[in-house]
Amino acid sequence: MMPISVVAHQCGTCKFGDDASSSVLNLDCRAHDVENLYVVDSSFFPSSSATSPMLTVIANALRVGDRLIEKLP
């Protein structure tokens, strides 16, 4: 059995890319099929590294947040 520290950072569950037939999210982490669904946790990472991904998750969430602000009227 693995300790919780090993499985705490789930990654690679929501592939992202330009092609909706081979990915779930677009490059701004928005679901291809649901206009108002964004995934900004570590799910969009291709894999997990040996260190905590939290700073990268935070940076990406801020980037996606900026895209959302640009869409506001």
N, CA, C and O atoms as a printed pandas DataFrame, in Angstrom:
     atom_number atom_name residue_name chain_id  residue_number  x_coord  y_coord  z_coord
0              1         N          MET        A               1    0.840   -1.179    0.000
1              2        CA          MET        A               1    0.000    0.000    0.000
2              3         C          MET        A               1    0.890    1.250    0.000
3              4         O          MET        A               1    1.862    1.324    0.752
4              5         N          MET        A               2    0.552    2.229   -0.847
5              6        CA          MET        A               2    1.326    3.470   -0.934
6              7         C          MET        A               2    0.816    4.498    0.072
7              8         O          MET        A               2   -0.384    4.563    0.339
8              9         N          PRO        A               3    1.719    5.297    0.628
9             10        CA          PRO        A               3    1.275    6.361    1.539
10            11         C          PRO        A               3    0.559    7.468    0.760
11            12         O          PRO        A               3    0.756    7.600   -0.448
12            13         N          ILE        A               4   -0.253    8.246    1.429
13            14        CA          ILE        A               4   -1.020    9.313    0.795
14            15         C          ILE        A               4   -0.118   10.319    0.082
15            16         O          ILE        A               4   -0.539   10.910   -0.913
16            17         N          SER        A               5    1.095   10.528    0.553
17            18        CA          SER        A               5    1.996   11.490   -0.093
18            19         C          SER        A               5    2.363   11.074   -1.506
19            20         O          SER        A               5    2.727   11.919   -2.323
20            21         N          VAL        A               6    2.276    9.798   -1.803
21            22        CA          VAL        A               6    2.614    9.310   -3.141
22            23         C          VAL        A               6    1.466    9.534   -4.122
23            24         O          VAL        A               6    1.703    9.772   -5.306
24            25         N          VAL        A               7    0.239    9.460   -3.645
25            26        CA          VAL        A               7   -0.915    9.567   -4.543
26            27         C          VAL        A               7   -1.660   10.898   -4.407
27            28         O          VAL        A               7   -2.759   11.041   -4.942
28            29         N          ALA        A               8   -1.094   11.849   -3.716
29            30        CA          ALA        A               8   -1.788   13.105   -3.463
30            31         C          ALA        A               8   -1.880   14.010   -4.683
31            32         O          ALA        A               8   -2.722   14.908   -4.709
32            33         N          HIS        A               9   -1.046   13.806   -5.685
33            34        CA          HIS        A               9   -1.034   14.675   -6.867
34            35         C          HIS        A               9   -1.433   13.871   -8.101
35            36         O          HIS        A               9   -0.578   13.387   -8.843
36            37         N          GLN        A              10   -2.724   13.736   -8.308
37            38        CA          GLN        A              10   -3.212   13.002   -9.470
38            39         C          GLN        A              10   -3.023   13.852  -10.721
39            40         O          GLN        A              10   -3.477   14.995  -10.778
40            41         N          CYS        A              11   -2.363   13.299  -11.703
41            42        CA          CYS        A              11   -2.073   14.019  -12.944
42            43         C          CYS        A              11   -2.416   13.136  -14.138
43            44         O          CYS        A              11   -2.467   11.910  -14.034
44            45         N          GLY        A              12   -2.648   13.782  -15.264
45            46        CA          GLY        A              12   -2.834   13.043  -16.496
46            47         C          GLY        A              12   -4.227   12.507  -16.734
47            48         O          GLY        A              12   -4.405   11.625  -17.575
48            49         N          THR        A              13   -5.220   13.006  -16.024
49            50        CA          THR        A              13   -6.572   12.489  -16.204
50            51         C          THR        A              13   -7.398   13.294  -17.203
51            52         O          THR        A              13   -8.459   12.828  -17.618
52            53         N          CYS        A              14   -6.950   14.485  -17.603
53            54        CA          CYS        A              14   -7.664   15.322  -18.576
54            55         C          CYS        A              14   -6.671   15.861  -19.606
55            56         O          CYS        A              14   -6.144   16.962  -19.447
56            57         N          LYS        A              15   -6.422   15.095  -20.645
57            58        CA          LYS        A              15   -5.476   15.521  -21.680
58            59         C          LYS        A              15   -5.956   16.818  -22.329
59            60         O          LYS        A              15   -7.153   17.012  -22.541
60            61         N          PHE        A              16   -5.007   17.702  -22.641
61            62        CA          PHE        A              16   -5.406   18.930  -23.305
62            63         C          PHE        A              16   -4.695   19.090  -24.635
63            64         O          PHE        A              16   -3.595   18.574  -24.836
64            65         N          GLY        A              17   -5.347   19.822  -25.553
65            66        CA          GLY        A              17   -4.800   20.034  -26.878
66            67         C          GLY        A              17   -5.820   20.716  -27.776
67            68         O          GLY        A              17   -6.914   21.064  -27.331
68            69         N          ASP        A              18   -5.459   20.908  -29.044
69            70        CA          ASP        A              18   -6.334   21.591  -30.001
70            71         C          ASP        A              18   -7.426   20.686  -30.576
71            72         O          ASP        A              18   -8.476   21.175  -30.993
72            73         N          ASP        A              19   -7.191   19.403  -30.600
73            74        CA          ASP        A              19   -8.083   18.465  -31.262
74            75         C          ASP        A              19   -9.053   17.832  -30.270
75            76         O          ASP        A              19   -8.642   17.089  -29.377
76            77         N          ALA        A              20  -10.337   18.128  -30.429
77            78        CA          ALA        A              20  -11.352   17.601  -29.507
78            79         C          ALA        A              20  -11.505   16.090  -29.602
79            80         O          ALA        A              20  -12.019   15.463  -28.676
80            81         N          SER        A              21  -11.066   15.497  -30.706
81            82        CA          SER        A              21  -11.190   14.042  -30.832
82            83         C          SER        A              21  -10.104   13.304  -30.059
83            84         O          SER        A              21  -10.222   12.101  -29.825
84            85         N          SER        A              22   -9.051   14.009  -29.661
85            86        CA          SER        A              22   -7.966   13.345  -28.926
86            87         C          SER        A              22   -7.646   14.007  -27.591
87            88         O          SER        A              22   -6.678   13.629  -26.931
88            89         N          SER        A              23   -8.450   14.993  -27.183
89            90        CA          SER        A              23   -8.210   15.660  -25.898
90            91         C          SER        A              23   -9.538   16.123  -25.303
91            92         O          SER        A              23  -10.528   16.289  -26.014
92            93         N          VAL        A              24   -9.539   16.324  -24.008
93            94        CA          VAL        A              24  -10.743   16.754  -23.290
94            95         C          VAL        A              24  -10.788   18.274  -23.157
95            96         O          VAL        A              24  -11.859   18.878  -23.196
96            97         N          LEU        A              25   -9.605   18.889  -22.998
97            98        CA          LEU        A              25   -9.510   20.330  -22.764
98            99         C          LEU        A              25   -8.795   21.018  -23.909
99           100         O          LEU        A              25   -7.948   20.419  -24.571
100          101         N          ASN        A              26   -9.142   22.303  -24.147
101          102        CA          ASN        A              26   -8.360   23.084  -25.108
102          103         C          ASN        A              26   -7.128   23.651  -24.405
103          104         O          ASN        A              26   -6.896   23.355  -23.233
104          105         N          LEU        A              27   -6.347   24.454  -25.101
105          106        CA          LEU        A              27   -5.087   24.935  -24.534
106          107         C          LEU        A              27   -5.272   25.927  -23.388
107          108         O          LEU        A              27   -4.321   26.226  -22.666
108          109         N          ASP        A              28   -6.499   26.441  -23.220
109          110        CA          ASP        A              28   -6.806   27.292  -22.068
110          111         C          ASP        A              28   -7.496   26.499  -20.964
111          112         O          ASP        A              28   -8.109   27.080  -20.068
112          113         N          CYS        A              29   -7.396   25.178  -21.028
113          114        CA          CYS        A              29   -7.951   24.263  -20.023
114          115         C          CYS        A              29   -9.471   24.304  -19.936
115          116         O          CYS        A              29  -10.044   23.970  -18.898
116          117         N          ARG        A              30  -10.135   24.718  -21.035
117          118        CA          ARG        A              30  -11.602   24.694  -21.105
118          119         C          ARG        A              30  -12.021   23.403  -21.781
119          120         O          ARG        A              30  -11.405   22.993  -22.765
120          121         N          ALA        A              31  -13.052   22.762  -21.274
121          122        CA          ALA        A              31  -13.563   21.539  -21.885
122          123         C          ALA        A              31  -14.033   21.840  -23.300
123          124         O          ALA        A              31  -14.710   22.842  -23.533
124          125         N          HIS        A              32  -13.677   20.980  -24.241
125          126        CA          HIS        A              32  -14.100   21.174  -25.632
126          127         C          HIS        A              32  -15.621   21.178  -25.764
127          128         O          HIS        A              32  -16.170   21.928  -26.571
128          129         N          ASP        A              33  -16.302   20.350  -24.982
129          130        CA          ASP        A              33  -17.740   20.161  -25.145
130          131         C          ASP        A              33  -18.610   20.950  -24.179
131          132         O          ASP        A              33  -19.831   20.975  -24.337
132          133         N          VAL        A              34  -18.012   21.594  -23.185
133          134        CA          VAL        A              34  -18.785   22.371  -22.209
134          135         C          VAL        A              34  -18.147   23.750  -22.108
135          136         O          VAL        A              34  -17.052   23.898  -21.565
136          137         N          GLU        A              35  -18.830   24.749  -22.628
137          138        CA          GLU        A              35  -18.235   26.080  -22.773
138          139         C          GLU        A              35  -17.789   26.724  -21.464
139          140         O          GLU        A              35  -16.805   27.464  -21.453
140          141         N          ASN        A              36  -18.482   26.461  -20.370
141          142        CA          ASN        A              36  -18.143   27.129  -19.113
142          143         C          ASN        A              36  -17.471   26.196  -18.098
143          144         O          ASN        A              36  -17.546   26.438  -16.893
144          145         N          LEU        A              37  -16.813   25.131  -18.580
145          146        CA          LEU        A              37  -16.109   24.213  -17.684
146          147         C          LEU        A              37  -14.606   24.315  -17.911
147          148         O          LEU        A              37  -14.104   24.013  -18.993
148          149         N          TYR        A              38  -13.903   24.743  -16.880
149          150        CA          TYR        A              38  -12.449   24.862  -16.923
150          151         C          TYR        A              38  -11.857   23.941  -15.865
151          152         O          TYR        A              38  -12.407   23.813  -14.771
152          153         N          VAL        A              39  -10.749   23.305  -16.185
153          154        CA          VAL        A              39  -10.063   22.417  -15.247
154          155         C          VAL        A              39   -8.688   23.010  -14.976
155          156         O          VAL        A              39   -7.840   23.037  -15.868
156          157         N          VAL        A              40   -8.457   23.483  -13.759
157          158        CA          VAL        A              40   -7.192   24.156  -13.461
158          159         C          VAL        A              40   -6.411   23.479  -12.340
159          160         O          VAL        A              40   -5.553   24.099  -11.712
160          161         N          ASP        A              41   -6.710   22.212  -12.092
161          162        CA          ASP        A              41   -5.889   21.470  -11.146
162          163         C          ASP        A              41   -4.806   20.727  -11.926
163          164         O          ASP        A              41   -4.558   21.058  -13.085
164          165         N          SER        A              42   -4.171   19.753  -11.335
165          166        CA          SER        A              42   -3.074   19.058  -12.014
166          167         C          SER        A              42   -3.550   17.982  -12.987
167          168         O          SER        A              42   -2.731   17.246  -13.537
168          169         N          SER        A              43   -4.848   17.880  -13.206
169          170        CA          SER        A              43   -5.382   16.876  -14.130
170          171         C          SER        A              43   -4.848   17.039  -15.546
171          172         O          SER        A              43   -4.652   16.046  -16.246
172          173         N          PHE        A              44   -4.608   18.274  -15.980
173          174        CA          PHE        A              44   -4.188   18.489  -17.357
174          175         C          PHE        A              44   -2.699   18.212  -17.586
175          176         O          PHE        A              44   -2.248   18.180  -18.731
176          177         N          PHE        A              45   -1.937   18.013  -16.515
177          178        CA          PHE        A              45   -0.513   17.674  -16.671
178          179         C          PHE        A              45   -0.389   16.320  -17.365
179          180         O          PHE        A              45   -1.202   15.431  -17.113
180          181         N          PRO        A              46    0.594   16.145  -18.221
181          182        CA          PRO        A              46    0.776   14.830  -18.850
182          183         C          PRO        A              46    1.204   13.759  -17.849
183          184         O          PRO        A              46    0.854   12.590  -18.008
184          185         N          SER        A              47    1.954   14.146  -16.826
185          186        CA          SER        A              47    2.393   13.206  -15.795
186          187         C          SER        A              47    2.833   14.000  -14.571
187          188         O          SER        A              47    2.883   15.230  -14.604
188          189         N          SER        A              48    3.145   13.303  -13.514
189          190        CA          SER        A              48    3.590   13.950  -12.286
190          191         C          SER        A              48    5.110   13.922  -12.198
191          192         O          SER        A              48    5.751   12.971  -12.646
192          193         N          SER        A              49    5.666   14.949  -11.631
193          194        CA          SER        A              49    7.117   14.994  -11.429
194          195         C          SER        A              49    7.454   14.459  -10.035
195          196         O          SER        A              49    6.572   14.001   -9.308
196          197         N          ALA        A              50    8.693   14.519   -9.685
197          198        CA          ALA        A              50    9.125   14.031   -8.375
198          199         C          ALA        A              50    8.859   15.040   -7.268
199          200         O          ALA        A              50    9.024   14.729   -6.089
200          201         N          THR        A              51    8.452   16.238   -7.638
201          202        CA          THR        A              51    8.183   17.280   -6.644
202          203         C          THR        A              51    6.722   17.706   -6.720
203          204         O          THR        A              51    6.013   17.364   -7.667
204          205         N          SER        A              52    6.287   18.442   -5.733
205          206        CA          SER        A              52    4.905   18.917   -5.703
206          207         C          SER        A              52    4.621   19.840   -6.892
207          208         O          SER        A              52    5.416   20.736   -7.175
208          209         N          PRO        A              53    3.508   19.635   -7.588
209          210        CA          PRO        A              53    3.187   20.485   -8.739
210          211         C          PRO        A              53    2.417   21.748   -8.370
211          212         O          PRO        A              53    1.948   22.455   -9.261
212          213         N          MET        A              54    2.275   22.049   -7.090
213          214        CA          MET        A              54    1.369   23.125   -6.686
214          215         C          MET        A              54    1.719   24.502   -7.238
215          216         O          MET        A              54    0.812   25.253   -7.597
216          217         N          LEU        A              55    2.991   24.860   -7.319
217          218        CA          LEU        A              55    3.322   26.182   -7.869
218          219         C          LEU        A              55    2.940   26.277   -9.336
219          220         O          LEU        A              55    2.502   27.333   -9.793
220          221         N          THR        A              56    3.097   25.200  -10.076
221          222        CA          THR        A              56    2.691   25.182  -11.478
222          223         C          THR        A              56    1.172   25.213  -11.598
223          224         O          THR        A              56    0.637   25.866  -12.493
224          225         N          VAL        A              57    0.479   24.519  -10.714
225          226        CA          VAL        A              57   -0.987   24.558  -10.703
226          227         C          VAL        A              57   -1.462   25.985  -10.443
227          228         O          VAL        A              57   -2.372   26.467  -11.116
228          229         N          ILE        A              58   -0.859   26.654   -9.485
229          230        CA          ILE        A              58   -1.235   28.036   -9.167
230          231         C          ILE        A              58   -0.957   28.956  -10.352
231          232         O          ILE        A              58   -1.800   29.782  -10.703
232          233         N          ALA        A              59    0.210   28.823  -10.969
233          234        CA          ALA        A              59    0.558   29.664  -12.120
234          235         C          ALA        A              59   -0.425   29.444  -13.264
235          236         O          ALA        A              59   -0.853   30.405  -13.903
236          237         N          ASN        A              60   -0.789   28.191  -13.530
237          238        CA          ASN        A              60   -1.741   27.920  -14.605
238          239         C          ASN        A              60   -3.126   28.454  -14.266
239          240         O          ASN        A              60   -3.808   28.985  -15.143
240          241         N          ALA        A              61   -3.554   28.327  -13.019
241          242        CA          ALA        A              61   -4.854   28.854  -12.618
242          243         C          ALA        A              61   -4.907   30.370  -12.814
243          244         O          ALA        A              61   -5.933   30.905  -13.234
244          245         N          LEU        A              62   -3.812   31.057  -12.514
245          246        CA          LEU        A              62   -3.757   32.504  -12.746
246          247         C          LEU        A              62   -3.813   32.823  -14.241
247          248         O          LEU        A              62   -4.461   33.787  -14.647
248          249         N          ARG        A              63   -3.132   32.010  -15.065
249          250        CA          ARG        A              63   -3.151   32.196  -16.522
250          251         C          ARG        A              63   -4.561   32.002  -17.062
251          252         O          ARG        A              63   -5.037   32.817  -17.853
252          253         N          VAL        A              64   -5.229   30.942  -16.647
253          254        CA          VAL        A              64   -6.596   30.683  -17.100
254          255         C          VAL        A              64   -7.534   31.768  -16.582
255          256         O          VAL        A              64   -8.441   32.192  -17.299
256          257         N          GLY        A              65   -7.328   32.219  -15.353
257          258        CA          GLY        A              65   -8.123   33.316  -14.812
258          259         C          GLY        A              65   -8.008   34.575  -15.652
259          260         O          GLY        A              65   -8.997   35.278  -15.857
260          261         N          ASP        A              66   -6.816   34.865  -16.138
261          262        CA          ASP        A              66   -6.626   36.015  -17.029
262          263         C          ASP        A              66   -7.429   35.851  -18.316
263          264         O          ASP        A              66   -7.986   36.828  -18.817
264          265         N          ARG        A              67   -7.499   34.640  -18.859
265          266        CA          ARG        A              67   -8.284   34.382  -20.074
266          267         C          ARG        A              67   -9.781   34.630  -19.792
267          268         O          ARG        A              67  -10.501   35.165  -20.636
268          269         N          LEU        A              68  -10.228   34.230  -18.595
269          270        CA          LEU        A              68  -11.616   34.442  -18.240
270          271         C          LEU        A              68  -11.936   35.933  -18.085
271          272         O          LEU        A              68  -13.000   36.395  -18.497
272          273         N          ILE        A              69  -11.012   36.667  -17.493
273          274        CA          ILE        A              69  -11.197   38.121  -17.344
274          275         C          ILE        A              69  -11.296   38.768  -18.716
275          276         O          ILE        A              69  -12.102   39.680  -18.903
276          277         N          GLU        A              70  -10.504   38.325  -19.676
277          278        CA          GLU        A              70  -10.563   38.868  -21.038
278          279         C          GLU        A              70  -11.928   38.647  -21.681
279          280         O          GLU        A              70  -12.335   39.427  -22.542
280          281         N          LYS        A              71  -12.633   37.607  -21.280
281          282        CA          LYS        A              71  -13.959   37.303  -21.859
282          283         C          LYS        A              71  -15.081   38.129  -21.255
283          284         O          LYS        A              71  -16.171   38.197  -21.822
284          285         N          LEU        A              72  -14.832   38.757  -20.114
285          286        CA          LEU        A              72  -15.886   39.551  -19.464
286          287         C          LEU        A              72  -16.260   40.746  -20.327
287          288         O          LEU        A              72  -15.406   41.354  -20.971
288          289         N          PRO        A              73  -17.558   41.076  -20.331
289          290        CA          PRO        A              73  -17.986   42.244  -21.133
290          291         C          PRO        A              73  -17.508   43.550  -20.560
291          292         O          PRO        A              73  -17.788   44.610  -21.121
